[in-house]
Every structure is written in C-alpha cells, then in structure tokens.
Amino acid sequence: MLYWLLYQKLFPYFRVFRIFRYLTFRTVFASLTALLIGMLIGPYVIDKLREFQIGQYVRDDGPETHLKKGGTPTMGGVLISISILVPTLLWADLSNPYVWVVMLSTLAFGGIGFADDYIKVVRKQSKGLTFWQKIGLQFAASAAVAATLVRLDVRGSYSTRLMVPFAKNFRPDLVWQWMGHIPHAHWIAYLPFVIFVMLVITLTSNAVNLTDGLDGLAIGCTIIAAGALAVLTYVSGHVVFADYLELQRMPLVSELTVFCGAMVGASIGFLWYNAHPAEIFMGDVGSLALGGAIGTVAVIIKQELLLPFIGGVFILEAASVILQVGSYKLRGGKRIFKMAPLHHHFELLGWSESKVIVRFWIMALVFALFALTTLKLR
C-alpha cells in the first residue's frame, strides 16, 4: 500500500521516494513496523484476553512445573498475525501473486488454529478440533496453495522442479510429463506435486505447533527460521546472486523477503511478552499460522528439501512425537523418551526450562546456518 503510494504514484513527482523501490529498505521497514505493532498493542491484547478469561489449559499429564501456567492468556497468535500481515500490506508490492499466496495461507492456517483454540478455551472443551478435522482442514488449505501454484506454473511464473541440496544438476520434476500427451489429463499430471505440497506445508505447520510447549521456544526458533528464509528469498530473486549460487532464478519471489522480514519483526515483538515467564501464549492460532507461512514460503522458493535444516528444531520435535507414538504402539508400551515432544524429555532429565529454551535456540541457529552454507556447496 505504501509502496504503491510512495513509489509507484508519488516517485515521478518526488524523486526522494526512489528509496522505496529497494527491496532491502522495504524489508527493514516491514520488520521494524511489525516489531512496533507487536510491542505497542501487545499489552492491550493481553489485557483483553484476561478480560475475556481466555487462559491456557494445561494438561495434567504434562510436567508438573507447567501446572502453574494455567490461566495465562493464550491465543496470542492473533497478535502475531496482525503484526505480520499489516506491515506486508504496507511495504510489499501487492501486485505480486506470491505475496497474496503466503498471506492467505497464513490466514487460513491461523483460522484453523483459531477454531481449535476457541473450542478448547472458550467452550472449555479440552480436546478442541479432532485430529481428523484439523488434518482435513490443513490439507484443504495447503491444497489450495498447491492449486494456485499449478496455475502459476501453467502461466510460466513458477516451476515444479525440486532443488536438491548438494546436487546442482539434479532437479526432478514433480509433474508426470508423460501424461501431457493424454487428453484431459493435464491436472492429473500435477497430482504428485499437489500431494507433495500438501505434505510439506501441513507437516511444517504441525511441527511448529508441537514445538510450542515452553515459554519463547517456538517463537525464538521462528525468528531464526524466518531470518534464514529472508536470505533465501532475496538471493533466489536476485539475478547476480542466483547466477553465482547456481540457483533457479525466480524474480517474483524476491518480494517475499518483505513478508519474511515482517515475520522476523513480529516474532521478536511477540517474544518480548512470551519470554520466560510468559505473559501470553500464542496458542494454535499462532503456531499453525507460523508453520503454514514457513512451509508455504519454502515451497514457493523451491527450498522444500532444506526445511529440515531451516526449521531443524521443529523437525526434531515432530520426529520425537512420531517415534514415541510408534514405539509405544509397536513395542508394547515401551517409550524412547521420558516424554514427547523432545523439550519435555530434557525437562524431565533435570534441565531448567530456560536452559532447554536457550539450548534449543542455539540448535536452531546452527541448523539455519548449515542450511545457508548449502547454497554454495553444490
């Protein structure tokens, strides 16, 4: 909005507005705007959540140290979404289709989380949405993203080829090329790509959700992941960097750098109130939205296979739950960890909550730095 006004409309008359055409400048301003929004309206949101008695429900089968957190205002993900979307609307080029894909994906996954939180917190039904309801809605939202990307691929604005780390010449296409010769089979040919996108975005969304179990843990890891994605989106759309790093150049995706910058700023602003001891929790409305946003950006910039490193802690947390459940069912009740997700295991080993959080942040940073090093190791 401000980009359209200050650069596209006023720049011909006021040359000083030339600076607003620069992506790095707008990314910094989007990040600062998101941070200010989060910091300024955070106390108001916390007070309103307390007023409406929207407090965290703490399960009695978790660590005993968490019982005292019961009643802490939750559904703070609404604050995160506002802090991300408003700066993006202000500073991004809204004629770019990828900006709208990511924003609508964030809203869709946030809406799913909102419904789950509303049932659990407002209606006092501890289970919220059922597993299949939540997964079904997530698959529907990610399928809509995939369908939009298919339309962009048909127009020549996107590519369904995978970029494989450490293999610059191996870029498999997720479309059945042989079906192109079969009449009326065009959309069926995209089925592998659609299924792949659904799995990537849904799994990422749930991985962030599983990580959100300690004060500041998920949002701190999100800052690191969003920062790494900001670098990747920028270099993917930059002609010089893309050629130098032998990446598939996609000029339009560079505008997502503004969105990623807003996500970094919004996350820092939320961390101010979510740091241990937390004054507010993000709830599913926040964790599902952030995970959906991270997964969608990764799919658009063709870095899906780097997600295990960009969001390394998220993947470890999700893997610990899968392994724990699988072990319990297949090995007659035997567990691998003292408790899953993984952060609870270390709590029960005697680590303080703060130590778990900071050490997981360090792990997240190491994973993200490794992801960025793979850009040249090809």
VENZI-V986308 format. One record per pair of residues at least 12 apart in sequence whose C-alpha atoms are under 8 Angstrom apart, sorted by the first residue. I is the first residue (numbers start at 0). GAP is how many residues later the second one is. Records with the same first field share a line. If there is no record, write none. Layout:
I=GAP / GAP
This chain:
0=88 / 89 / 90 / 91 / 92 / 93
1=88 / 89
2=17 / 18 / 87 / 88 / 89 / 90
3=89 / 90
5=14
6=13 / 14
22=231 / 232 / 234 / 235
25=65 / 66 / 232
26=64 / 230 / 231 / 232 / 234 / 235
27=230 / 233
28=62
29=57 / 58 / 60 / 61 / 228 / 229 / 231 / 232 / 235
30=56 / 227 / 230 / 231 / 232 / 233 / 234 / 235
31=230 / 233
32=50 / 54 / 229 / 232
33=49 / 50 / 52 / 53 / 228 / 229 / 231 / 232 / 235
34=48 / 227 / 230 / 231 / 232 / 233 / 234
35=233
36=46 / 229 / 232
37=41 / 42 / 45 / 228 / 231 / 232
38=230 / 231 / 233
40=38
41=37 / 228 / 231
44=31 / 34
45=27 / 30 / 233 / 234
48=24 / 25
49=23
52=18 / 20
53=17 / 19 / 20 / 21 / 67 / 68
54=15 / 16 / 17 / 18 / 19 / 66
55=13 / 14 / 15 / 16 / 17 / 18 / 65 / 225
56=13 / 14 / 63 / 64 / 69
57=12
62=281 / 284 / 285
71=206 / 207 / 208 / 209
72=206 / 207 / 208
73=206 / 207 / 208 / 209
74=39 / 42 / 206 / 207 / 208 / 209 / 210 / 211
75=204 / 205 / 206 / 207 / 209 / 210
76=33 / 204 / 205 / 206 / 207 / 208 / 209 / 210 / 212
77=32 / 204 / 207 / 208
78=191
79=186 / 187 / 190 / 202 / 206
80=25 / 26 / 29 / 205 / 208
82=179 / 180 / 182 / 183
83=175 / 178 / 179 / 181 / 182
84=18 / 174 / 177
86=175
87=170 / 171 / 174
90=167
91=163 / 164 / 166 / 167
92=162
95=156 / 159
97=154 / 155 / 157 / 158 / 202
98=156 / 157 / 160
100=44 / 47
101=191 / 194 / 195
102=190
104=36 / 37 / 40 / 184 / 187 / 188 / 191
105=183 / 184 / 186 / 187
106=182
107=33 / 181
108=29 / 32 / 96 / 176 / 179 / 180 / 183
109=174 / 175 / 176 / 177 / 178 / 179 / 180
110=174 / 178
111=22 / 25 / 26 / 173 / 176
112=170 / 171 / 172 / 173 / 174 / 175 / 176
113=170 / 171
114=13 / 14 / 170
115=12 / 13 / 18 / 168 / 169
116=166 / 167 / 168
134=67
137=64
138=59 / 60 / 63
141=55 / 56 / 59 / 60
142=51 / 52 / 54 / 55
144=52 / 151
145=47 / 48 / 51 / 52
146=47
148=151
149=40
157=92
159=13 / 14 / 15 / 33
160=12 / 13 / 141
161=12 / 140 / 141 / 142
162=85 / 139 / 140 / 141 / 142
163=141
164=140 / 141 / 209 / 210 / 212 / 213
165=208 / 211 / 212
166=211
167=78 / 79 / 210
173=16 / 18 / 19
174=14 / 15 / 16 / 17 / 18
175=13 / 14 / 16
176=12
196=102
199=95 / 99 / 104
200=90 / 91 / 93 / 94 / 95 / 98
201=90 / 93
203=87 / 88 / 90 / 91 / 110 / 111
204=82 / 83 / 84 / 85 / 86 / 87 / 89 / 90
205=81 / 82 / 85 / 112
206=84 / 107 / 108 / 110 / 111
207=79 / 80 / 82 / 83 / 106
208=75 / 78 / 79 / 82
209=104 / 107 / 108 / 131
210=102 / 103 / 106 / 107 / 130 / 132
211=71 / 75
212=130
213=129 / 139 / 143
214=59 / 60 / 61 / 62 / 63 / 66 / 142
215=55 / 58 / 59 / 60 / 62 / 141
216=140 / 141 / 143 / 144
217=69
218=48 / 49 / 51 / 52
219=47 / 48 / 51 / 141
220=90 / 92 / 93 / 139 / 140 / 143 / 144
221=42 / 45 / 68 / 89
222=40 / 41 / 44 / 45
223=40 / 140 / 141 / 144
224=69 / 85 / 86 / 139 / 143
225=34 / 35 / 37 / 38 / 68
226=33 / 34 / 37
227=82 / 140 / 141 / 143 / 144
228=28 / 31 / 65 / 68 / 69 / 81
229=26 / 27 / 28 / 30 / 31
230=26
231=69 / 140
232=20 / 21 / 22 / 23 / 24 / 68
233=19 / 20 / 21 / 22 / 23
234=19
235=12 / 13 / 14 / 15 / 17 / 18 / 65
236=12 / 13 / 14 / 15 / 16 / 17
237=13 / 16
238=12
244=130 / 131
246=128
249=51
252=47 / 48
255=41
275=78
294=12
305=65
308=58 / 59 / 61 / 62
309=54 / 57 / 58 / 61
310=53 / 56 / 57
311=51 / 52 / 55 / 56
312=47 / 50 / 51 / 54
315=26
316=23 / 24 / 25 / 26
317=23
319=17 / 20 / 21 / 22
320=19 / 20 / 21
322=13
323=12 / 13 / 16
342=13
